[in-house]
Amino acid sequence: MSQKNSIAFWDFDDTLTKGDSLWYFLAYTQPWSRLFFAAARFSPILLGMKLGWISNLEAKIRVFRYFFDGWESKKFLAFCEGFAQEKIPGMLNPIAMKKFEWHKSEGHKVVLVSASLRHYLEPWCQKMGIDCLATELKIVNERVFGEYAQPNCHGPEKARRINEAYDLAQYDKIYAYGNSSGDKEMLKLAHEAFYQTF
């Protein structure tokens, strides 16, 4: 028997999707020439992140500063809306989405909890009728800054955001889905946690 008073937390990249949405977003927003030069510039940083020498936080901040610092917010948000409508549907993993849709059909509250940008995830979440907790870039005076408006929604920050937004004691059943070490703290909050790629 289904428990209606249930909540399911989902990571996005490589859990609901078949890849990392940030790189798809960069390809959507940037000319290929800029991406080509950026690949050479950032390869040591990305290698350092993989080896644990540079944090996920620092690596992504450098990428955001390089590509988006100083953009007009109207232009940036238009790209985000377009990406949500045109690209995200093609990135979704059908196996994961079947489980995702099951939660919705059972009347469970569904929440996306992601280190990727809220600016392009939220339009998709609104379309799907779910909540969104995600990383956000700072926008001041209609300009994008290549820095976070609040801490990167990764690792312990995922659990902190969840506990800040929801009273978990109100739910009979808590589910969580993730695929990386950045999801561990979120998974620990759940009665049923799924650490896997679909």
TIRO-2110 file (N, C-alpha, C; in Angstrom, 1 decimal):
// TIRO-2110
0.8, -1.2, 0.0, N, 1, A
0.0, 0.0, 0.0, CA, 1, A
0.9, 1.2, 0.0, C, 1, A
0.6, 2.2, -0.9, N, 2, A
1.4, 3.4, -1.0, CA, 2, A
1.2, 4.3, 0.2, C, 2, A
2.3, 4.9, 0.6, N, 3, A
2.3, 5.9, 1.7, CA, 3, A
2.2, 7.3, 1.0, C, 3, A
1.1, 7.9, 1.1, N, 4, A
0.9, 9.2, 0.4, CA, 4, A
1.9, 10.3, 1.0, C, 4, A
2.1, 10.2, 2.3, N, 5, A
2.9, 11.2, 3.0, CA, 5, A
4.4, 10.8, 2.9, C, 5, A
4.8, 10.8, 1.7, N, 6, A
6.2, 10.4, 1.4, CA, 6, A
6.9, 11.5, 0.6, C, 6, A
8.2, 11.6, 0.7, N, 7, A
9.0, 12.5, 0.0, CA, 7, A
10.2, 11.8, -0.7, C, 7, A
10.5, 12.2, -1.9, N, 8, A
11.6, 11.6, -2.6, CA, 8, A
12.6, 12.7, -3.1, C, 8, A
13.8, 12.6, -2.7, N, 9, A
14.9, 13.6, -3.1, CA, 9, A
15.7, 13.0, -4.2, C, 9, A
15.9, 13.7, -5.2, N, 10, A
16.6, 13.2, -6.4, CA, 10, A
17.8, 14.1, -6.7, C, 10, A
19.0, 13.5, -6.9, N, 11, A
20.1, 14.2, -7.5, CA, 11, A
19.8, 14.3, -9.0, C, 11, A
20.5, 15.1, -9.7, N, 12, A
20.1, 15.3, -11.1, CA, 12, A
21.2, 14.7, -12.1, C, 12, A
22.4, 15.2, -12.1, N, 13, A
23.4, 14.8, -13.0, CA, 13, A
23.9, 13.4, -12.8, C, 13, A
23.8, 12.6, -13.8, N, 14, A
24.1, 11.1, -13.8, CA, 14, A
23.2, 10.3, -12.9, C, 14, A
22.2, 10.9, -12.4, N, 15, A
21.2, 10.1, -11.6, CA, 15, A
19.9, 10.1, -12.5, C, 15, A
19.3, 11.3, -12.7, N, 16, A
18.2, 11.4, -13.6, CA, 16, A
18.6, 11.6, -15.0, C, 16, A
19.9, 12.0, -15.2, N, 17, A
20.3, 12.2, -16.6, CA, 17, A
21.4, 11.2, -17.0, C, 17, A
21.7, 11.3, -18.3, N, 18, A
22.8, 10.4, -18.9, CA, 18, A
24.1, 11.1, -18.9, C, 18, A
24.3, 12.2, -18.3, N, 19, A
25.5, 13.0, -18.3, CA, 19, A
25.5, 14.2, -17.4, C, 19, A
26.5, 15.0, -17.4, N, 20, A
26.6, 16.2, -16.6, CA, 20, A
26.0, 17.3, -17.3, C, 20, A
25.0, 17.9, -16.7, N, 21, A
24.2, 18.9, -17.4, CA, 21, A
25.0, 20.2, -17.6, C, 21, A
26.0, 20.5, -16.7, N, 22, A
26.8, 21.7, -16.9, CA, 22, A
27.5, 21.8, -18.2, C, 22, A
28.1, 20.7, -18.7, N, 23, A
28.8, 20.7, -19.9, CA, 23, A
27.9, 20.8, -21.1, C, 23, A
26.7, 20.2, -21.0, N, 24, A
25.7, 20.4, -22.0, CA, 24, A
25.3, 21.9, -22.1, C, 24, A
25.1, 22.5, -20.9, N, 25, A
24.7, 23.9, -20.8, CA, 25, A
25.8, 24.8, -21.4, C, 25, A
27.1, 24.5, -21.1, N, 26, A
28.1, 25.3, -21.7, CA, 26, A
28.1, 25.2, -23.2, C, 26, A
27.9, 24.0, -23.7, N, 27, A
27.8, 23.8, -25.2, CA, 27, A
26.7, 24.6, -25.8, C, 27, A
25.6, 24.7, -25.0, N, 28, A
24.4, 25.4, -25.5, CA, 28, A
24.6, 26.9, -25.5, C, 28, A
25.4, 27.5, -24.6, N, 29, A
25.5, 28.9, -24.4, CA, 29, A
26.8, 29.5, -25.0, C, 29, A
27.8, 28.7, -25.4, N, 30, A
29.0, 29.2, -25.8, CA, 30, A
29.4, 28.9, -27.2, C, 30, A
30.1, 29.7, -28.0, N, 31, A
30.6, 29.3, -29.3, CA, 31, A
31.6, 28.2, -29.2, C, 31, A
31.7, 27.4, -30.2, N, 32, A
32.7, 26.3, -30.1, CA, 32, A
34.1, 26.8, -30.0, C, 32, A
34.4, 27.9, -30.5, N, 33, A
35.8, 28.4, -30.4, CA, 33, A
36.2, 28.7, -29.0, C, 33, A
35.2, 29.3, -28.2, N, 34, A
35.5, 29.5, -26.8, CA, 34, A
35.6, 28.3, -26.0, C, 34, A
34.8, 27.3, -26.3, N, 35, A
34.8, 26.0, -25.6, CA, 35, A
36.2, 25.3, -25.9, C, 35, A
36.7, 25.4, -27.1, N, 36, A
37.9, 24.8, -27.5, CA, 36, A
39.1, 25.3, -26.7, C, 36, A
39.2, 26.7, -26.6, N, 37, A
40.2, 27.3, -25.8, CA, 37, A
40.0, 27.0, -24.3, C, 37, A
38.8, 27.0, -23.9, N, 38, A
38.5, 26.7, -22.5, CA, 38, A
38.9, 25.3, -22.1, C, 38, A
38.8, 24.3, -23.0, N, 39, A
39.2, 22.9, -22.7, CA, 39, A
40.6, 22.8, -22.4, C, 39, A
41.5, 23.6, -23.1, N, 40, A
42.9, 23.6, -22.8, CA, 40, A
43.2, 24.3, -21.5, C, 40, A
42.5, 25.4, -21.3, N, 41, A
42.7, 26.2, -20.1, CA, 41, A
42.3, 25.4, -18.8, C, 41, A
41.2, 24.7, -18.8, N, 42, A
40.7, 24.1, -17.6, CA, 42, A
41.0, 22.6, -17.5, C, 42, A
41.7, 22.0, -18.4, N, 43, A
42.0, 20.6, -18.2, CA, 43, A
42.8, 20.3, -17.0, C, 43, A
43.9, 21.2, -16.7, N, 44, A
44.6, 20.9, -15.4, CA, 44, A
43.7, 21.0, -14.2, C, 44, A
42.8, 22.0, -14.2, N, 45, A
41.9, 22.2, -13.1, CA, 45, A
40.9, 21.0, -12.9, C, 45, A
40.4, 20.5, -14.0, N, 46, A
39.5, 19.4, -13.9, CA, 46, A
40.3, 18.1, -13.5, C, 46, A
41.5, 18.0, -13.9, N, 47, A
42.3, 16.8, -13.5, CA, 47, A
42.6, 16.9, -12.0, C, 47, A
42.9, 18.2, -11.5, N, 48, A
43.1, 18.4, -10.1, CA, 48, A
41.9, 18.1, -9.3, C, 48, A
40.7, 18.3, -9.8, N, 49, A
39.4, 18.0, -9.1, CA, 49, A
39.2, 16.5, -9.0, C, 49, A
39.5, 15.8, -10.1, N, 50, A
39.4, 14.3, -10.1, CA, 50, A
40.4, 13.7, -9.1, C, 50, A
41.5, 14.3, -9.0, N, 51, A
42.6, 13.7, -8.1, CA, 51, A
42.4, 14.2, -6.7, C, 51, A
41.4, 15.1, -6.4, N, 52, A
41.2, 15.6, -5.1, CA, 52, A
42.1, 16.8, -4.7, C, 52, A
42.8, 17.3, -5.6, N, 53, A
43.7, 18.5, -5.3, CA, 53, A
43.0, 19.8, -5.3, C, 53, A
41.9, 19.9, -6.1, N, 54, A
41.1, 21.1, -6.2, CA, 54, A
39.6, 20.7, -5.8, C, 54, A
39.0, 21.4, -5.0, N, 55, A
37.6, 21.1, -4.6, CA, 55, A
36.6, 21.3, -5.8, C, 55, A
35.5, 20.6, -5.7, N, 56, A
34.4, 20.7, -6.7, CA, 56, A
34.0, 22.2, -6.7, C, 56, A
33.9, 22.8, -5.5, N, 57, A
33.5, 24.2, -5.4, CA, 57, A
34.4, 25.1, -6.2, C, 57, A
35.7, 25.0, -6.0, N, 58, A
36.7, 25.9, -6.6, CA, 58, A
36.7, 25.7, -8.1, C, 58, A
36.7, 24.4, -8.5, N, 59, A
36.7, 24.2, -10.0, CA, 59, A
35.5, 24.8, -10.7, C, 59, A
34.3, 24.6, -10.1, N, 60, A
33.1, 25.1, -10.8, CA, 60, A
33.1, 26.7, -10.8, C, 60, A
33.6, 27.3, -9.7, N, 61, A
33.6, 28.7, -9.6, CA, 61, A
34.5, 29.3, -10.7, C, 61, A
35.6, 28.7, -11.0, N, 62, A
36.5, 29.1, -12.0, CA, 62, A
35.9, 29.0, -13.4, C, 62, A
35.1, 27.9, -13.6, N, 63, A
34.4, 27.8, -14.9, CA, 63, A
33.3, 28.9, -15.0, C, 63, A
32.5, 29.1, -14.0, N, 64, A
31.5, 30.1, -14.0, CA, 64, A
32.0, 31.5, -14.3, C, 64, A
33.1, 31.8, -13.6, N, 65, A
33.7, 33.1, -13.8, CA, 65, A
34.1, 33.3, -15.2, C, 65, A
34.8, 32.3, -15.8, N, 66, A
35.3, 32.4, -17.1, CA, 66, A
34.2, 32.6, -18.2, C, 66, A
33.1, 31.8, -18.0, N, 67, A
32.1, 31.8, -19.0, CA, 67, A
31.0, 32.9, -18.8, C, 67, A
30.6, 33.2, -17.6, N, 68, A
29.4, 34.0, -17.4, CA, 68, A
29.6, 35.3, -16.6, C, 68, A
30.7, 35.5, -16.0, N, 69, A
30.9, 36.8, -15.2, CA, 69, A
30.6, 38.0, -16.1, C, 69, A
29.7, 38.8, -15.7, N, 70, A
29.4, 40.1, -16.4, CA, 70, A
28.3, 40.0, -17.4, C, 70, A
27.7, 38.8, -17.6, N, 71, A
26.6, 38.6, -18.5, CA, 71, A
25.4, 39.4, -18.0, C, 71, A
24.6, 40.0, -18.9, N, 72, A
23.3, 40.5, -18.6, CA, 72, A
22.4, 39.4, -18.1, C, 72, A
21.8, 39.6, -17.0, N, 73, A
20.9, 38.5, -16.4, CA, 73, A
19.8, 38.1, -17.3, C, 73, A
19.2, 39.1, -18.1, N, 74, A
18.1, 38.8, -19.0, CA, 74, A
18.6, 37.8, -20.1, C, 74, A
19.8, 38.0, -20.6, N, 75, A
20.3, 37.1, -21.6, CA, 75, A
20.6, 35.8, -21.0, C, 75, A
21.2, 35.7, -19.8, N, 76, A
21.6, 34.5, -19.2, CA, 76, A
20.3, 33.7, -18.9, C, 76, A
19.3, 34.3, -18.3, N, 77, A
18.1, 33.6, -17.9, CA, 77, A
17.3, 33.1, -19.1, C, 77, A
17.4, 33.8, -20.2, N, 78, A
16.8, 33.4, -21.5, CA, 78, A
17.4, 32.1, -22.0, C, 78, A
18.8, 32.0, -21.9, N, 79, A
19.5, 30.8, -22.3, CA, 79, A
19.1, 29.7, -21.4, C, 79, A
18.9, 30.0, -20.1, N, 80, A
18.6, 28.9, -19.1, CA, 80, A
17.2, 28.4, -19.4, C, 80, A
16.2, 29.2, -19.7, N, 81, A
14.9, 28.8, -20.1, CA, 81, A
14.9, 28.0, -21.4, C, 81, A
15.6, 28.4, -22.3, N, 82, A
15.7, 27.7, -23.6, CA, 82, A
16.4, 26.3, -23.4, C, 82, A
17.4, 26.2, -22.6, N, 83, A
18.1, 25.0, -22.3, CA, 83, A
17.1, 24.0, -21.6, C, 83, A
16.4, 24.5, -20.6, N, 84, A
15.4, 23.7, -19.9, CA, 84, A
14.4, 23.0, -20.9, C, 84, A
13.9, 23.8, -21.8, N, 85, A
12.9, 23.4, -22.7, CA, 85, A
13.4, 22.5, -23.8, C, 85, A
14.6, 22.9, -24.4, N, 86, A
15.1, 22.2, -25.6, CA, 86, A
16.0, 21.1, -25.3, C, 86, A
16.8, 21.1, -24.3, N, 87, A
17.9, 20.2, -24.1, CA, 87, A
17.7, 19.2, -23.0, C, 87, A
17.2, 19.6, -21.8, N, 88, A
17.0, 18.7, -20.7, CA, 88, A
16.2, 17.5, -21.0, C, 88, A
15.1, 17.6, -21.7, N, 89, A
14.3, 16.3, -22.0, CA, 89, A
15.1, 15.3, -22.7, C, 89, A
16.1, 15.6, -23.6, N, 90, A
16.9, 14.7, -24.3, CA, 90, A
18.0, 14.1, -23.5, C, 90, A
18.3, 14.7, -22.3, N, 91, A
19.3, 14.2, -21.4, CA, 91, A
18.9, 13.2, -20.4, C, 91, A
17.6, 13.1, -20.3, N, 92, A
17.0, 12.3, -19.2, CA, 92, A
17.2, 10.8, -19.4, C, 92, A
17.5, 10.0, -18.4, N, 93, A
17.6, 8.6, -18.4, CA, 93, A
16.2, 8.0, -18.3, C, 93, A
15.7, 7.2, -19.3, N, 94, A
14.4, 6.7, -19.2, CA, 94, A
14.1, 5.7, -18.1, C, 94, A
15.2, 5.0, -17.6, N, 95, A
15.0, 4.1, -16.5, CA, 95, A
14.8, 4.8, -15.2, C, 95, A
15.6, 5.8, -15.0, N, 96, A
15.5, 6.7, -13.8, CA, 96, A
14.1, 7.4, -13.8, C, 96, A
13.8, 7.9, -15.0, N, 97, A
12.5, 8.7, -15.1, CA, 97, A
11.3, 7.8, -14.8, C, 97, A
11.4, 6.5, -15.1, N, 98, A
10.3, 5.6, -14.8, CA, 98, A
10.0, 5.6, -13.3, C, 98, A
11.1, 5.5, -12.5, N, 99, A
11.0, 5.5, -11.0, CA, 99, A
10.6, 6.9, -10.5, C, 99, A
11.1, 7.9, -11.2, N, 100, A
10.7, 9.3, -10.8, CA, 100, A
9.2, 9.5, -11.0, C, 100, A
8.7, 9.1, -12.1, N, 101, A
7.3, 9.2, -12.4, CA, 101, A
6.4, 8.4, -11.5, C, 101, A
7.0, 7.2, -11.1, N, 102, A
6.2, 6.4, -10.1, CA, 102, A
6.0, 7.2, -8.8, C, 102, A
7.0, 7.9, -8.3, N, 103, A
6.8, 8.7, -7.1, CA, 103, A
5.7, 9.7, -7.3, C, 103, A
5.7, 10.4, -8.5, N, 104, A
4.7, 11.4, -8.7, CA, 104, A
3.3, 10.8, -8.8, C, 104, A
3.2, 9.6, -9.5, N, 105, A
1.9, 9.0, -9.6, CA, 105, A
1.4, 8.5, -8.3, C, 105, A
2.3, 8.2, -7.3, N, 106, A
1.8, 7.7, -6.0, CA, 106, A
1.5, 8.9, -5.1, C, 106, A
1.6, 10.1, -5.6, N, 107, A
1.3, 11.3, -4.8, CA, 107, A
2.4, 11.7, -3.8, C, 107, A
3.6, 11.2, -4.0, N, 108, A
4.7, 11.6, -3.2, CA, 108, A
5.2, 13.0, -3.6, C, 108, A
5.7, 13.7, -2.6, N, 109, A
6.4, 15.0, -2.9, CA, 109, A
7.7, 14.7, -3.5, C, 109, A
8.1, 15.3, -4.6, N, 110, A
9.4, 15.0, -5.2, CA, 110, A
10.2, 16.3, -5.3, C, 110, A
11.5, 16.2, -4.9, N, 111, A
12.4, 17.3, -4.8, CA, 111, A
13.7, 17.0, -5.6, C, 111, A
14.1, 17.9, -6.5, N, 112, A
15.4, 17.8, -7.1, CA, 112, A
16.4, 18.6, -6.2, C, 112, A
17.5, 17.9, -5.9, N, 113, A
18.5, 18.5, -5.1, CA, 113, A
19.9, 18.4, -5.8, C, 113, A
20.4, 19.5, -6.3, N, 114, A
21.5, 19.4, -7.3, CA, 114, A
22.5, 20.5, -7.1, C, 114, A
23.7, 20.1, -7.4, N, 115, A
24.8, 21.1, -7.4, CA, 115, A
24.8, 21.9, -8.7, C, 115, A
24.0, 21.5, -9.7, N, 116, A
24.0, 22.2, -11.0, CA, 116, A
23.1, 23.5, -10.8, C, 116, A
23.0, 24.3, -11.8, N, 117, A
22.4, 25.6, -11.6, CA, 117, A
20.9, 25.6, -11.6, C, 117, A
20.4, 26.3, -10.5, N, 118, A
19.0, 26.4, -10.3, CA, 118, A
18.4, 27.2, -11.5, C, 118, A
19.1, 28.1, -12.1, N, 119, A
18.6, 28.9, -13.2, CA, 119, A
18.1, 28.1, -14.3, C, 119, A
18.7, 27.0, -14.7, N, 120, A
18.1, 26.2, -15.7, CA, 120, A
17.3, 25.0, -15.2, C, 120, A
17.6, 24.5, -14.0, N, 121, A
16.8, 23.4, -13.4, CA, 121, A
15.4, 23.8, -13.0, C, 121, A
15.3, 25.0, -12.5, N, 122, A
14.0, 25.4, -11.9, CA, 122, A
12.9, 25.4, -13.0, C, 122, A
13.1, 25.9, -14.2, N, 123, A
12.1, 25.9, -15.2, CA, 123, A
11.6, 24.5, -15.6, C, 123, A
12.6, 23.6, -15.6, N, 124, A
12.2, 22.1, -15.8, CA, 124, A
11.4, 21.6, -14.7, C, 124, A
11.8, 21.9, -13.4, N, 125, A
11.1, 21.4, -12.2, CA, 125, A
9.7, 22.0, -12.2, C, 125, A
9.5, 23.2, -12.6, N, 126, A
8.2, 23.8, -12.6, CA, 126, A
7.3, 23.1, -13.6, C, 126, A
7.8, 22.8, -14.7, N, 127, A
7.1, 22.0, -15.7, CA, 127, A
6.7, 20.7, -15.2, C, 127, A
7.6, 20.0, -14.4, N, 128, A
7.3, 18.7, -13.9, CA, 128, A
6.5, 18.7, -12.6, C, 128, A
6.3, 19.9, -12.0, N, 129, A
5.5, 20.0, -10.8, CA, 129, A
6.2, 19.5, -9.6, C, 129, A
7.5, 19.8, -9.5, N, 130, A
8.3, 19.3, -8.4, CA, 130, A
9.1, 20.5, -7.8, C, 130, A
9.7, 20.4, -6.6, N, 131, A
10.5, 21.4, -6.0, CA, 131, A
11.9, 21.3, -6.5, C, 131, A
12.7, 22.4, -6.3, N, 132, A
14.0, 22.5, -6.7, CA, 132, A
14.9, 23.2, -5.7, C, 132, A
15.9, 22.4, -5.2, N, 133, A
17.0, 23.0, -4.4, CA, 133, A
18.3, 22.8, -5.2, C, 133, A
19.0, 23.9, -5.5, N, 134, A
20.1, 23.8, -6.4, CA, 134, A
21.1, 25.0, -6.2, C, 134, A
22.2, 24.9, -6.9, N, 135, A
23.2, 26.0, -6.8, CA, 135, A
22.7, 27.2, -7.6, C, 135, A
23.1, 28.4, -7.1, N, 136, A
22.6, 29.6, -7.7, CA, 136, A
23.7, 30.6, -7.8, C, 136, A
23.9, 31.2, -9.0, N, 137, A
24.9, 32.2, -9.2, CA, 137, A
24.3, 33.6, -8.8, C, 137, A
25.2, 34.4, -8.3, N, 138, A
24.8, 35.7, -7.8, CA, 138, A
24.4, 36.6, -9.0, C, 138, A
23.3, 37.3, -8.9, N, 139, A
22.9, 38.3, -9.9, CA, 139, A
22.7, 39.6, -9.1, C, 139, A
23.4, 40.6, -9.5, N, 140, A
23.3, 42.0, -8.9, CA, 140, A
23.2, 43.0, -10.0, C, 140, A
22.2, 43.9, -9.8, N, 141, A
22.0, 45.0, -10.8, CA, 141, A
21.9, 44.5, -12.3, C, 141, A
21.2, 43.4, -12.4, N, 142, A
20.9, 42.8, -13.7, CA, 142, A
22.2, 42.2, -14.4, C, 142, A
23.2, 41.9, -13.6, N, 143, A
24.4, 41.3, -14.1, CA, 143, A
24.7, 40.0, -13.4, C, 143, A
25.2, 39.0, -14.1, N, 144, A
25.6, 37.8, -13.5, CA, 144, A
27.0, 37.9, -13.0, C, 144, A
27.2, 37.4, -11.8, N, 145, A
28.6, 37.3, -11.2, CA, 145, A
29.0, 35.8, -11.2, C, 145, A
30.2, 35.6, -11.5, N, 146, A
30.7, 34.2, -11.5, CA, 146, A
31.1, 33.7, -10.1, C, 146, A
30.1, 33.8, -9.2, N, 147, A
30.3, 33.3, -7.9, CA, 147, A
28.9, 32.9, -7.3, C, 147, A
28.9, 32.1, -6.3, N, 148, A
27.7, 31.6, -5.8, CA, 148, A
26.9, 32.6, -4.9, C, 148, A
25.6, 32.6, -5.1, N, 149, A
24.7, 33.4, -4.2, CA, 149, A
24.6, 32.8, -2.8, C, 149, A
24.8, 31.5, -2.7, N, 150, A
24.9, 30.8, -1.5, CA, 150, A
25.8, 29.6, -1.7, C, 150, A
26.1, 28.8, -0.7, N, 151, A
27.1, 27.7, -0.9, CA, 151, A
26.6, 26.7, -1.9, C, 151, A
27.6, 26.1, -2.6, N, 152, A
27.3, 25.1, -3.6, CA, 152, A
26.5, 24.0, -3.0, C, 152, A
25.4, 23.6, -3.7, N, 153, A
24.5, 22.6, -3.2, CA, 153, A
25.1, 21.2, -3.5, C, 153, A
26.1, 20.8, -2.6, N, 154, A
26.9, 19.6, -2.8, CA, 154, A
27.3, 19.1, -1.5, C, 154, A
27.3, 17.8, -1.3, N, 155, A
27.8, 17.2, -0.1, CA, 155, A
26.9, 17.6, 1.1, C, 155, A
27.5, 18.0, 2.2, N, 156, A
26.7, 18.4, 3.4, CA, 156, A
25.7, 19.5, 3.2, C, 156, A
26.0, 20.4, 2.2, N, 157, A
25.1, 21.5, 1.9, CA, 157, A
23.7, 20.9, 1.4, C, 157, A
23.7, 19.8, 0.7, N, 158, A
22.5, 19.2, 0.2, CA, 158, A
21.6, 18.9, 1.4, C, 158, A
22.2, 18.2, 2.4, N, 159, A
21.4, 17.9, 3.6, CA, 159, A
21.0, 19.1, 4.4, C, 159, A
21.8, 20.1, 4.5, N, 160, A
21.5, 21.3, 5.2, CA, 160, A
20.3, 22.0, 4.5, C, 160, A
20.3, 22.1, 3.1, N, 161, A
19.2, 22.7, 2.4, CA, 161, A
17.9, 22.0, 2.6, C, 161, A
18.0, 20.6, 2.6, N, 162, A
16.8, 19.8, 2.8, CA, 162, A
16.2, 20.1, 4.1, C, 162, A
17.0, 20.0, 5.2, N, 163, A
16.5, 20.2, 6.5, CA, 163, A
16.0, 21.6, 6.8, C, 163, A
16.5, 22.6, 6.0, N, 164, A
16.1, 24.0, 6.1, CA, 164, A
14.7, 24.1, 5.5, C, 164, A
14.5, 23.4, 4.4, N, 165, A
13.3, 23.6, 3.6, CA, 165, A
12.1, 22.7, 4.0, C, 165, A
12.4, 21.5, 4.6, N, 166, A
11.4, 20.6, 4.9, CA, 166, A
11.5, 20.0, 6.4, C, 166, A
10.4, 19.8, 7.0, N, 167, A
10.3, 19.2, 8.3, CA, 167, A
10.2, 17.7, 8.0, C, 167, A
11.3, 17.0, 8.0, N, 168, A
11.3, 15.6, 7.6, CA, 168, A
10.5, 14.7, 8.6, C, 168, A
10.3, 15.1, 9.8, N, 169, A
9.5, 14.4, 10.8, CA, 169, A
8.1, 14.2, 10.4, C, 169, A
7.6, 15.1, 9.4, N, 170, A
6.2, 15.0, 9.0, CA, 170, A
6.0, 13.9, 7.9, C, 170, A
7.1, 13.3, 7.5, N, 171, A
6.9, 12.3, 6.4, CA, 171, A
7.1, 10.9, 6.9, C, 171, A
6.2, 10.1, 6.5, N, 172, A
6.2, 8.6, 6.9, CA, 172, A
7.4, 7.9, 6.2, C, 172, A
7.7, 8.3, 5.0, N, 173, A
8.7, 7.6, 4.2, CA, 173, A
9.5, 8.6, 3.5, C, 173, A
10.8, 8.5, 3.6, N, 174, A
11.8, 9.4, 2.9, CA, 174, A
12.6, 8.6, 1.9, C, 174, A
12.6, 8.9, 0.6, N, 175, A
13.4, 8.3, -0.4, CA, 175, A
14.5, 9.2, -0.8, C, 175, A
15.7, 8.7, -1.2, N, 176, A
16.7, 9.6, -1.8, CA, 176, A
17.5, 8.8, -2.9, C, 176, A
17.8, 9.5, -3.9, N, 177, A
18.5, 8.9, -5.1, CA, 177, A
19.8, 9.7, -5.4, C, 177, A
20.9, 9.1, -5.5, N, 178, A
22.1, 9.8, -5.8, CA, 178, A
23.2, 8.8, -6.4, C, 178, A
24.3, 9.4, -6.9, N, 179, A
25.2, 8.5, -7.6, CA, 179, A
26.7, 8.8, -7.2, C, 179, A
26.9, 9.8, -6.3, N, 180, A
28.3, 10.2, -6.1, CA, 180, A
28.5, 10.5, -4.6, C, 180, A
29.8, 10.8, -4.2, N, 181, A
30.1, 11.1, -2.8, CA, 181, A
29.4, 12.4, -2.4, C, 181, A
29.1, 13.3, -3.4, N, 182, A
28.4, 14.5, -3.1, CA, 182, A
27.0, 14.3, -2.7, C, 182, A
26.5, 13.1, -2.7, N, 183, A
25.1, 12.8, -2.3, CA, 183, A
25.0, 12.0, -1.0, C, 183, A
26.1, 11.7, -0.4, N, 184, A
26.1, 10.8, 0.8, CA, 184, A
25.3, 11.4, 1.9, C, 184, A
25.5, 12.7, 2.2, N, 185, A
24.7, 13.3, 3.3, CA, 185, A
23.2, 13.3, 3.1, C, 185, A
22.8, 13.5, 1.8, N, 186, A
21.4, 13.5, 1.5, CA, 186, A
20.9, 12.1, 1.6, C, 186, A
21.6, 11.1, 1.2, N, 187, A
21.2, 9.7, 1.2, CA, 187, A
21.0, 9.2, 2.7, C, 187, A
21.8, 9.8, 3.6, N, 188, A
21.7, 9.4, 5.0, CA, 188, A
20.4, 9.8, 5.6, C, 188, A
19.7, 10.8, 5.0, N, 189, A
18.5, 11.3, 5.6, CA, 189, A
17.3, 10.4, 5.3, C, 189, A
17.5, 9.4, 4.3, N, 190, A
16.4, 8.7, 3.8, CA, 190, A
16.1, 7.3, 4.6, C, 190, A
14.9, 6.9, 4.5, N, 191, A
14.6, 5.5, 5.0, CA, 191, A
15.0, 4.5, 3.9, C, 191, A
14.8, 4.9, 2.7, N, 192, A
15.3, 4.1, 1.5, CA, 192, A
16.2, 4.9, 0.6, C, 192, A
17.4, 4.6, 0.6, N, 193, A
18.4, 5.3, -0.2, CA, 193, A
18.9, 4.5, -1.3, C, 193, A
19.1, 5.1, -2.5, N, 194, A
19.5, 4.4, -3.7, CA, 194, A
20.8, 5.1, -4.2, C, 194, A
21.9, 4.4, -4.0, N, 195, A
23.2, 4.9, -4.5, CA, 195, A
23.6, 4.2, -5.7, C, 195, A
23.3, 4.8, -6.9, N, 196, A
23.5, 4.1, -8.1, CA, 196, A
23.3, 5.0, -9.3, C, 196, A
23.8, 4.5, -10.4, N, 197, A
23.4, 5.1, -11.7, CA, 197, A
22.4, 4.2, -12.3, C, 197, A
21.4, 4.7, -13.1, N, 198, A
20.4, 3.8, -13.6, CA, 198, A
20.8, 3.4, -15.0, C, 198, A
END
